[in-house]
Amino acid sequence: MSAPATTGTVWSPEGTSRGTVVALPGRGEHPGLYARLGRRLVVDGWTLAVPAPGASTGEVAAALAGATGARVLLGSDTGALRAWELAADLAPDGLVLAGLPASASGPAPADRAGELDARTACPVHRGLLESDPGFTWGALARPAPPLPSAALPDLPVLWLHGDADPVAPVAGVRALTRPGDDVAVVADGVHDVLNDQFHRIVAARLVQFLERLAKGARFVEEAPARTATAGPARPRRAAPLNVSARLDHALRALAELVAADGATVTCDAMARARGVPLNSLVNVMLALRRAGLVTSRRGCEGGYRLARPAEDITVADVVLATEGSIATLRDSGPAAPLWADLERTVADFLTARTLTALEGDTR
């Protein structure tokens, strides 16, 4: 069931509940915006309780106190900061931090269209926000509070984040995760990761985490033994240098725009010409537009073109637009100076290369 946006809202299964998730919304949100997540959790036998905006610590504690089964505290955006802060005192069985603003964001969205782009690429949720009188526009322009001074409590933590989040770049979150934490970073996901275009896989990952808390359910993954003739090991994503699919897609699309020589090119045409999945490309182009690297035009003649000459856009600009930073480094340990030197070298290299280097055929 649901209740008006100004009050707390609870979604409960008809039978026995396997546990309760108490969700703390972020800037501009209200409980009604979590209806889709509530319906999904109810199907799996879980209760979702979303306290009213500005709920006191006592009200959040009360929502957890009456729960049967596993008790989980979830927060999104600034709600994630508050969930972290409350976890030590409320002692839930698990903590879920979605879209936590851990580092400085880019410029605040200039208008409603920009805020929609920053929040979600899901057409259903975009339409919901546009027609919702209870949603607070412009809330993302308010700075997020600082990270809690207390360390994360010793309990299971699930981090949910979009790797294209312009409000809370994922690099800041990666620096906070601990060994043993469950980290789920959604490719091409933006800020409202629970209500973004890939909300189904995010909900599935959340349910998997909940079932592990409630019943200890987990997969046993056995890697086949390697032999001397098995060939070289597959490179890990954590290698010192890794080009993400998102960055590769951005460079492929920009190569097509360079080749277009000022003409407007649609996402569909770029995707077909350069072999990029259309759904992924749509989010990549939004990120490039927010960074001021491309401009867009709507309508029958709509599409994208470079915002300035190719020789004035560096590869470093593209990396920052799509990844949020040149590199993600640990700032402690005996190798810290070495990694800092590597970051400077990579930054210098990428800054010295412009989009003119993409004029060749990269298909």
Salt bridges, closest charged atoms under 4 A:
ASP44 OD2 - ARG40 NE 3.00
ASP77 OD1 - ARG27 NH2 2.72
ASP77 OD1 - HIS191 NE2 2.79
GLU115 OE2 - ARG119 NE 3.02
ASP117 OD1 - ARG126 NH1 3.14
ASP117 OD2 - ARG289 NH2 2.05
ASP132 OD2 - HIS30 NE2 2.58
ASP165 OD2 - HIS161 NE2 3.50
ASP165 OD2 - HIS191 ND1 2.80
ASP181 OD1 - ARG178 NH2 3.10
ASP182 OD1 - ARG205 NH2 2.76
ASP182 OD2 - ARG212 NH1 3.60
ASP188 OD1 - ARG246 NH1 3.12
ASP192 OD2 - ARG119 NH1 3.19
GLU211 OE1 - ARG18 NH2 2.54
ASP248 OD2 - ARG252 NE 2.89
GLU256 OE1 - ARG274 NE 2.53
GLU256 OE1 - ARG363 NH2 3.82
ASP268 OD2 - ARG272 NE 2.99
ASP317 OD2 - ARG308 NH2 3.47
ASP341 OD1 - ARG344 NH2 2.09
ASP361 OD1 - ARG363 NE 3.51
